[in-house]
Amino acid sequence: MNVVIINGSPRKKGRTGIASRFISREYNLSSVDLSRGDLPLYNGEEEQSNHDAVKDLRKKVRDADGVILASPEYHSGMSGALKNALDFLSSDYFAHKPVALLACAGGGKGGINCLNNMRIVARGVYANVIPKQLVLDPQCFDYDQDGLLEQPAELVKGMMQELEMYVKLYQQINIPS
């Protein structure tokens, strides 16, 4: 199963990065780390297609059987870094592809608007967003080990199992032309 996780946080030491690295390590996934700041600001001009970071992003998503979008919640939405990355992609990269959503929130009732925002944008590129989605709050993290605590790790496991089921279905119906 070839799945790519996109760390949508612009912060180098943010919780979304911790979660993304944990999931990438735990499930042997390729990743795109937007905190590196490699992607230019999307402007729709064709010459941006030649940028190495854009080529890498597009290749990883095109080749993937599934995608995990991970974002901190900023002002009731996904990060601008993740939205910018998604603007470089289209239905050519996402049509019918299973996508899982993960939001990292500040605690309390945060995160759901970020998930809804990601779901709307993913729908705009014809992605197949799976039903199971996660919000991780600050108390979910093992900061010393750059990972997740046991209970949140189990929630991620459930999301990964559901994503794997959708990927298997996608692989069965995705007949190459």
Buried (B, 14 or more C-beta within 10 A) or exposed (E): BEBBBBBBBBBEEBBBBBBBBBBBEBBEBEBBBBBEEBBBEBEEEEEBEEBEBBEEBBEBBEEBBBBBBBBBBBEEBBBBBBBBBBBBBEEEBBEEBBBBBBBBBEEEEBBBBBBBBBBEBBEEBBBBBBEBBBBBBEEBBBEEEBBBBEEBBEBBEEBBEBBBEBBEEBBEEEEEE
